[in-house]
Amino acid sequence: MPGWRLPRRAAALAALLLAHAMAVAQESPAPAAPAVALAPAEIPAASPAAVVPAPFKAGRGVPGEGQVLVDSAGTLTFEQVRSKFDAGEGRAVQPSEIMPTGGGAALWYRLALPAVAAPTPLMLTIPHPNMDSVDLYRPAPGGVWQLERSGDAMPVAQWPVRHLTPAFELLLQPGETQPSYLRVAHNYPISVPWELSDPDSFHEQSKESHLLLGVYIGLVLLIAMMSTLHAASWRDSIHLFFAGYVLVVAAGQLALTGLAGEFLWPGNAWWNDSAPVALTLATAALLHLFLRQMVVDRDAPWLSRGLLLMTVLGAGILTAFLVMGNKSSFNLATPYYLGSMAVYLSVAGWYVWRRPMVGLWVLAAMICLTVGSIFPILRTQAMLPLGVATQYGAQIGAAFEILLLLVALYLRSREKRDNQARVGALTRVDPLTGLGNHRVLLQRLDALLVRQRRDPGAGAVMRVRLGNAIDIRQDYGMEAAQSAVVQAGACVAGVASDGDTVARHRDGDFLLILQGHLTRDELTQIAQRLIARGLADSPSLPPGTMMQFRIAVAEAPFNAPDAEQLLHAMGNVLRELSGRSGTGLRFINAAAG
């Protein structure tokens, strides 16, 4: 079907991205085991000073070089680490290698900074948001060491450089001989590809990152505002729920990228450390609740209860995370994410079966979300190194998910409005002929009577009865009689002009409510055209069958107190005409009737 092409293409694109991620995961190196101090006989002959950096070229994001040492217990002091490096226990840094952090372990890096001929300012960046702690030890005059700290262990407002990720300003001096050291701690295995760049390139890249995140915020706020307006105009609360869900998703993504810590809560270290996991858990739980709102009217109570149970489970894990702390309950989050993704895809697949047009968009949204979210999950499980996909995959997947869900909600609401319109039409339309029913008839007559109080000469009414309806039913059966009624309604509608009303009385007669100022001659011509239409052959009737109309015409002014009185007077005239054979036409005085 043409309407299925776009969601199917989105799903196919997501599947290709996932396949690419698997290929990258297979090519990436396996997690390294904790470094073990070598026996003296095994210490390489080469001195640590043999790690000589290549000539530094100022630019954007030049990968750093140096050596790394794993402190498995996280208890080594700075002097102990220096001694171990001097003893040759460090090994060369591999930027894409996933290091065994977590469980209290810490990574120590001896940085091989470039030699310079003049004082040179540089920026050292660890492009990994939400790191627990990053400490930089720099030699200072007088043989002392200067310590600068960054990471979630302290408020972003107190970082040396207030940025999305930990960053430090360096001023390299000519002939600098002492190396610098970096201590990194995190709660799960990561790769630490620290980079060097000149200040101008650093700030230019920072502007680009903030611009992209600003566009993302604008998109989210626009969608939230549109959903709120849809909830008010369409009177469908699910759009308001979606707006809240989108805002929570955006807050979680901004926390994951570091922008929220930089601008929204720069003084709160605890929440900056907890927000990425807490808001992601809240997003996952809310999505279960949102899907429940979509399927709650699908006559599947078991599915509704299952989604509600997943929501409660997510809320429980979130509460445990906030109470017990990041380190104690972090491992509970990953199984919940994986289980949630399986539930999302299963529910979306079931929804496709029940409502294909809307369900395909929901399924495409869930696939995009799953593919985008799988990258950071694989990173936390030490299966993928830090990269564009692992760092921004969740944001890209969430952006596509939100847009696709917005389309799905629009289609769902359109179907719902169409159904409501059809149901509402049943209360205003005669089911056999499609004309206005008795309720509409009374409303339009009352409106015409009110108008005649201001303009006594406005309007006219014709009450039309199919005089030989019983004969047609007796001769040709019920089906032919119903076809005659439908054809009679079409004949009456055929002589109506724009603004006129054609409706059916509850006793089966047709009413033509004419607007404007009409003379008796004009009304007679309209009635004669109607009679002629009834006498003409119709393909919907048996051959030779003619419809004999009897018509009562009320001229303005009606002089009737209300619509019921007017209809009663016209009905009396038609009863008088019913004793005659053939067609009939009579003008009445409503007051006299």
Buried (B, 14 or more C-beta within 10 A) or exposed (E): EEEBEBBEEBBEBBEEBBEEBBEBBEEBEEBBEEBEEEEEEEEEEEEBEEBEBEEBEBEBBBEBBBBBBBBBEBEBEBEEBBEBBEEBBBBEBBBBBBBBBBEEBBBBBBBBBBBBEEEBEBBBBBBBBBBBBBBBBBBEEEEEBEEBBBBBBBBBEEBBBBBBBBBBBBEBEEEBEEBBBBBBBBBBBBBBBBBBBBEEBBEEBBEEBBEEBEEBBEBBBEBBEBBBEBBEEBEBEBBBBBBBBBBBBBBBBBBBBBBBBBEBBBEBBBBBBBBBBBBBBBBBBBBBBBBBBBBBEEEBEEBBEBBBEBBEBBBBBBEBBBEEEBEEBBEBBEEBBBBBBEBBBEBBEBBBEEBEBBBBBBBBBBBBBBBBBBBBBBBBBBBBBBBEBBBBBBBBBBBBBBBBBBBBBBBBBEEBEEEEEEEEEEEEBBEEBBBBBBEBBBBBBBBBBEBBEEEEEBBBBBBBBBBBBEBBBEEBEEEBBBBBBBBBBBBBBEBBEEEBBBBBBEEEBBBBBBBEEBEEEEBBEBBBEBBEBBEEEBEEBEEEBBBBBBBBBBBBBBBBEEBEBBBEBBBBBBEBBEEEEEBBBBBBEBEEB
